[in-house]
Amino acid sequence: MEVIDLPGSYSIYPNSEDEAIFAKYLVDENKKYQGVVYILEAVNIKRGLLLLQQIQDLGIPVLVVVNQIDEAKKRGITLFPEKLEQELGVKVLLTNAKNHIGIEEI
C-alpha cells in the first residue's frame, strides 16, 4: 500500500498553492484510490466537514481520523465516534498522535 501525505486543505477549490497541489492530486482521474484517510482536528471538527463532503461526493472511500483528542478533553469537548459515524456515514477513529493513542487502529 502506498500512503501519500498531501498538504492541508479545506476545499477542493484551491485558494493557495498548497491547496492547488492537494486538489489536483485528489481529482486526477488517473488515480485509483483505495481510500483517503482524512484527519480532522478534534477541537475544530466543523472546519473540515466541507472538504470531507467534497471527497465523499467524488466517490472516494474515506476513513475519518479525529486527532488531538487530548486537546478536546482539556477544553471540555466530549467526542462520540459512533454518533459521528452515523452523521457522516463513514468510519471514525479517535487519536492522539503525540501519545500514539489510536494509531494501531488506523
N, C-alpha and C positions, 0 to 999 in steps of 0.2 A: 504494500500500500504506500502511496506517495502522499505526504502531507505538505501542503503549501501554506505558509503564513503570509497573508496579504495585509497591506496597510489598512488601518482602521477607516471606517466609513459609516455614514448614517443614511445613505441613499445610493441607489444605482445611477442616479442622475448627479454627476460629479460637480463639485464646487471648488475642488483643489486638484493638484497633480496626483496626490496620493489616492484620492477618491477616483480619479480617472483610471489609474492603474488597476484598482480594485474592480471597478465596473467593467472595464474592457476584458479582464480575465474572467469575471463571473458570467458575462453574457456571450462570450465567444462560443459560437455554435459548434465549433470543432472539439470542444472539451466534452469529455464524458465523465461525469461525476458519479462517484458512489454516494456522495453527500457532502454537506457542509456542516462543520462544527462551528456554530455561531455562539460567540461569547457575549453575554450581557453583564453589565455591572449591577450587582445586587442593590446598590444604593440609587440606581437610576435606570430601572428596567424600561420605563416608558420611553426613554430616549432612543432605545434600539429597536422598538417594535415596528417602525415604518420599514426599516431595511429587512427585518425578519419577514414581514408580509410580502415585500418585493421578491425576496428569494423564494418564498413559497409559491408566489404567482408564476415564477419561472419554471415551476415543477421540479425543483431540485430538492431531494430529501434533506431534512435538517435535523440536527441534534442540537438542542439549546443547552448551553452551559452557563449557569448563573454563578459568576465568580465574585469574590470579595464578600463572602457570607459573614466573615468576621466583622467587617465594617458595618454591614447591615445590622448585625446584632448589637454593636456598640451604639447605633442610632435608634435602637428600639424597633427595628423593622423585622417582622416575622415573615418568613417565606414558606409557602405551601406548594411544593413542587407538583403534587398531584393536581391541585387546583389550576396551576399554571398549564400543566399538560392538557387539561380539559379545555381551557380557554384558548390555548394556542394551537392545539391539535398536533403537537409534537412531543417527543420525549424530552424531559427536562432533568438535568443533573445539577446539583449544588456543589460548588467547590470553593476551596481557599487555596489557591496555588502556592502562596507563600509557605503554607504549612503542609502542603501535599495532601490536603483533605479532598477526597472525591476524585482524585486523579486516576486511580486504578479503574474506576467505573467507566471513564471515558475510553 
